[in-house]
Amino acid sequence: MAKLQIHPGGRAAMPPLGLLKVLVPLLLLLIGAFTTYYTVPSDSVGVVQRFGRYSHTAEPGLHFKLPFGVDEVSTLAVRRQLKLEFGSAPAYEWTNPDQVGEDPEKERAMVTGDLNAVLVEWVVQYHIADPRLWLFHVRDPGLTLRDLGEAVMREVVGDRTVDEVITVGRQEIEIAAVARLGELAQLYQLGVGIDQVQLKNVNPPQPVQASFNEVNKAQQDRENMINVANGEYNKVVPRAEGEAEQKLSEAEGYRLKRVNEALGDVAAFNAQLAQYTKAPQVTRTRMYLETMKEVLPALADTWIVDASVTQLLPMLQGKAQGGGK
């Protein structure tokens, strides 16, 4: 390499023209060599622009392109889930500034459908579905998506009461926000897919937060008492129903028993009536003897005498001395 020569006048002597003819092509060759290839990470794709116009999309790996700025490559992480945080300050100093808004206090302040103020913090998780639309269709797709996310959340919260927003309606709000934000992203052709909208912190304004906590505690106590009452109900009512079924079963059994006994008595009476019709005297005598057979054993200590008997006491003494016979 030639050295610059300093003339006595203080000016540096220019390199010879032949040396420049060698250095310039060599420098251009090195620049061309380092600008003819590029590498796309495994979770991304490369969008190639030729003279500023979209050319093609390159998959992960090593690729070659035209040097000297003819082809320009923009790498987009299409296989990575991205997120936007609303209403909260950056958690760390190195948090991506595109993920959070410029004024978190303004973002999270909302009004519900019953005209109550509420502070909402939420996260939108999305992915780049169409790199070409993401890069070329909208001037600033990230900012547009943030504006849409805030507008959708305000719309969904504005359709619900404060109790639904803070307590029971969180899951419904998330589902409705995902559906609505997906529709708008497709309408504006942002080239993104909405994966999830997650509510983080939902609180009333600080001046009324203590009162609201007391209301929540009262509601929780009410729910607890309702659960206890339902537990007692589930304990007592099935037992009472079981006892009622048992009583009904016993009554049904007793009814069947009485009906069957009555039917048996009717059948026996009809049988005796048939025999009595055939032989009244014989049947009458048999019925008399059968009745006496049942009655007399119960009259062991009973004496039936004629009204003309006057010496009843000696007869009783004789029975006692004879051993009861």
C-alpha positions in Angstrom: 0.0 0.0 0.0 1.4 3.3 -1.0 2.0 5.9 1.7 0.9 9.5 1.5 3.7 11.9 0.9 3.8 15.3 2.6 5.1 18.1 0.5 7.0 21.0 2.1 3.9 23.1 1.6 2.0 20.9 4.0 -0.4 19.2 1.5 -0.7 15.4 1.3 0.1 13.8 -1.9 -2.8 11.8 -3.5 -2.3 8.0 -4.2 -1.4 7.1 -7.7 -4.3 6.6 -10.1 -3.4 3.0 -10.7 -3.7 2.2 -7.0 -7.2 3.7 -6.9 -8.2 1.5 -9.8 -7.3 -1.5 -7.7 -8.7 -0.4 -4.4 -12.1 0.7 -5.6 -13.1 -2.6 -7.4 -11.7 -4.5 -4.4 -13.8 -2.5 -2.0 -16.9 -2.9 -4.2 -16.2 -6.7 -4.4 -16.1 -7.0 -0.6 -19.3 -5.0 -0.1 -21.0 -7.1 -2.7 -19.8 -10.3 -1.1 -21.2 -9.3 2.3 -24.5 -8.1 0.9 -25.4 -11.0 -1.3 -26.6 -13.4 1.5 -28.8 -13.2 4.6 -30.1 -15.6 7.3 -33.7 -15.9 8.5 -34.2 -17.2 12.1 -36.3 -20.3 12.7 -39.2 -18.4 14.1 -39.3 -15.8 11.4 -39.7 -15.2 7.7 -37.8 -12.7 5.4 -39.8 -10.3 3.2 -37.7 -9.4 0.2 -38.1 -6.0 -1.5 -36.4 -5.4 -4.9 -36.0 -1.7 -5.6 -38.6 -1.1 -2.8 -41.3 -3.3 -4.3 -42.3 -6.6 -2.7 -40.6 -9.5 -4.4 -41.2 -12.7 -2.3 -41.2 -14.1 1.2 -38.2 -16.3 2.3 -38.5 -19.1 4.8 -36.0 -19.7 7.7 -32.5 -20.5 6.6 -29.6 -19.1 4.5 -30.6 -17.2 1.3 -29.0 -15.1 -1.3 -30.1 -11.7 -2.7 -28.9 -9.0 -5.1 -26.3 -6.8 -3.5 -25.7 -3.1 -3.2 -29.2 -2.4 -1.8 -31.1 -3.7 -4.8 -32.8 -6.3 -2.5 -33.7 -5.4 1.0 -34.9 -7.9 3.6 -37.2 -7.3 6.5 -37.3 -10.1 9.1 -40.7 -10.7 10.9 -41.2 -13.1 13.8 -44.4 -14.8 12.5 -44.0 -17.9 14.7 -43.7 -15.9 17.9 -46.6 -14.7 20.0 -46.5 -10.9 20.4 -48.3 -8.8 22.9 -49.5 -5.3 23.7 -50.0 -4.2 27.3 -52.7 -1.6 28.0 -53.1 0.5 31.2 -49.9 -0.5 32.9 -46.4 0.9 33.1 -43.5 -1.1 31.8 -42.6 -3.9 34.2 -38.8 -3.6 33.4 -36.6 -1.0 32.0 -35.8 -3.2 29.0 -39.5 -3.8 28.1 -40.2 -3.2 24.4 -41.7 0.3 24.2 -44.1 -0.9 21.4 -45.7 -3.2 24.0 -46.9 -0.4 26.3 -48.8 2.8 25.7 -47.6 6.4 26.2 -50.2 7.2 28.8 -51.2 4.2 30.9 -53.4 6.3 33.2 -55.6 7.5 30.4 -55.7 4.0 28.8 -57.1 2.2 31.8 -59.7 4.8 32.8 -63.1 3.7 31.5 -66.8 4.1 32.1 -69.2 1.1 32.3 -72.7 0.8 30.9 -74.2 1.9 34.3 -72.1 5.1 34.3 -69.5 3.9 36.9 -65.8 4.6 36.6 -63.4 1.6 36.5 -59.7 1.1 35.9 -58.9 -1.7 33.5 -55.5 -3.2 32.7 -55.4 -5.8 29.9 -53.1 -7.6 27.4 -53.6 -8.4 23.8 -51.7 -11.4 22.5 -51.4 -11.7 18.7 -49.2 -13.0 15.9 -48.3 -11.8 12.4 -50.4 -13.9 10.0 -49.6 -12.1 6.7 -46.2 -10.4 6.6 -47.0 -8.7 3.3 -50.1 -7.0 4.7 -48.3 -6.2 8.0 -45.5 -4.3 6.1 -47.2 -2.7 3.2 -50.9 -2.2 3.7 -51.0 0.0 6.8 -48.5 2.8 7.6 -48.0 1.8 11.3 -49.8 -1.5 12.0 -48.6 -1.8 15.6 -50.0 1.6 16.5 -53.2 0.9 14.6 -53.6 -2.4 16.4 -53.1 -0.6 19.8 -55.7 2.0 18.9 -58.1 -0.8 17.9 -57.4 -2.8 21.1 -58.2 0.3 23.2 -61.4 1.1 21.3 -62.7 -2.5 21.4 -62.1 -2.7 25.2 -63.9 0.5 25.8 -66.8 -0.7 23.6 -67.1 -4.0 25.5 -66.8 -2.5 28.9 -69.3 0.2 28.0 -71.9 -2.4 27.3 -71.7 -4.0 30.8 -72.3 -3.0 34.4 -69.5 -2.4 36.9 -70.2 -5.6 38.7 -69.9 -7.6 35.5 -66.6 -5.9 34.7 -65.0 -6.4 38.1 -66.5 -9.7 39.2 -68.6 -12.2 37.2 -68.3 -11.0 33.6 -64.5 -11.0 33.0 -64.5 -14.2 30.9 -67.3 -12.9 28.7 -65.5 -9.6 28.2 -62.3 -11.4 27.1 -64.3 -13.6 24.6 -66.2 -10.6 23.2 -63.0 -8.5 22.9 -61.2 -11.3 21.0 -64.0 -11.7 18.6 -64.5 -8.0 18.0 -60.8 -7.2 17.7 -60.3 -10.1 15.2 -63.1 -8.7 13.1 -61.6 -5.2 13.0 -58.1 -6.5 12.3 -59.4 -8.4 9.3 -61.5 -5.4 8.2 -58.4 -3.1 8.2 -56.2 -5.9 6.7 -53.5 -5.6 9.3 -52.2 -9.1 8.6 -52.4 -10.2 12.2 -54.3 -12.9 14.1 -55.7 -12.2 17.6 -54.9 -15.1 20.0 -56.1 -13.8 23.3 -57.3 -10.8 25.3 -56.6 -11.2 29.0 -57.8 -8.9 31.7 -55.1 -8.3 34.3 -56.3 -5.9 37.0 -59.8 -4.4 37.1 -60.4 -2.1 40.0 -62.7 0.9 40.9 -61.1 4.3 41.2 -58.9 4.8 44.3 -61.4 7.2 46.2 -64.2 4.5 46.2 -62.1 1.4 46.3 -62.5 0.9 50.1 -66.3 1.1 49.8 -66.3 -1.2 46.8 -64.2 -3.7 48.8 -66.8 -3.7 51.5 -69.6 -4.3 49.0 -67.6 -7.2 47.5 -67.1 -8.7 51.0 -70.8 -8.4 51.7 -71.5 -10.2 48.4 -69.0 -12.9 49.2 -70.6 -13.4 52.6 -74.0 -13.6 50.9 -72.8 -16.2 48.5 -71.2 -18.1 51.4 -74.5 -18.1 53.3 -76.4 -19.2 50.2 -73.9 -22.1 49.8 -74.3 -23.1 53.4 -78.1 -23.0 53.1 -77.9 -25.0 49.9 -75.8 -27.5 51.7 -78.3 -27.9 54.5 -81.1 -28.1 51.9 -79.3 -30.9 50.1 -78.8 -32.7 53.4 -82.4 -32.4 54.8 -84.6 -32.5 51.7 -83.2 -35.9 50.4 -83.6 -37.4 53.8 -87.2 -36.1 54.1 -87.9 -37.4 50.6 -86.5 -40.8 51.5 -88.7 -40.9 54.6 -91.7 -39.9 52.6 -91.0 -42.6 50.0 -90.7 -45.1 52.9 -94.0 -44.0 54.4 -95.6 -44.3 51.0 -94.2 -47.8 50.5 -95.4 -48.9 53.9 -98.9 -47.5 53.2 -98.9 -49.2 49.8 -97.9 -52.5 51.4 -100.6 -52.1 54.1 -103.2 -51.3 51.4 -102.3 -54.4 49.4 -102.4 -56.5 52.6 -105.9 -55.3 53.5 -107.2 -55.6 50.0 -105.8 -59.2 49.8 -107.3 -60.1 53.2 -110.6 -58.7 52.2 -110.5 -60.6 48.9 -109.7 -63.7 50.8 -112.5 -63.2 53.2 -114.9 -62.6 50.3 -113.7 -65.8 48.7 -114.1 -67.8 51.9 -117.6 -66.4 52.4 -118.6 -67.2 48.9 -117.3 -70.7 49.3 -119.3 -71.1 52.6 -122.3 -69.6 50.9 -122.1 -72.1 48.1 -121.9 -75.0 50.6 -124.7 -73.6 52.7 -126.9 -73.4 49.6 -126.3 -77.0 48.9 -126.7 -78.3 52.5 -127.9 -75.6 54.9 -128.3 -77.9 58.0 -124.9 -79.6 57.7 -123.2 -76.3 57.0 -124.9 -74.6 59.9 -123.8 -77.4 62.3 -120.2 -77.4 61.0 -120.0 -73.6 61.4 -121.4 -73.9 65.0 -118.8 -76.6 65.9 -115.9 -74.7 64.4 -117.0 -71.5 66.3 -117.3 -73.4 69.6 -113.8 -74.9 69.0 -112.4 -71.4 68.8 -114.5 -69.9 71.6 -114.5 -72.5 74.3 -110.7 -72.6 74.9 -110.9 -69.0 75.9 -113.6 -69.7 78.5 -111.6 -72.0 80.8 -112.4 -70.0 83.9 -116.0 -69.1 82.8 -119.1 -70.9 84.1 -122.3 -70.9 82.2 -125.2 -72.2 84.4 -128.9 -72.3 84.2 -130.8 -69.7 86.1 -132.3 -72.4 88.4 -128.9 -73.4 89.8 -128.6 -72.3 93.5 -125.5 -74.2 94.8 -122.9 -72.7 92.6 -120.2 -72.1 95.4 -119.7 -75.8 96.3 -119.2 -76.6 92.6 -116.5 -73.9 92.4 -114.7 -75.3 95.5 -114.8 -78.8 94.2 -113.2 -77.6 91.0 -110.4 -75.9 93.0 -109.8 -79.0 95.1 -109.8 -81.3 92.0 -106.9 -79.4 90.5 -108.8 -77.1 88.3 -110.7 -79.7 86.4 
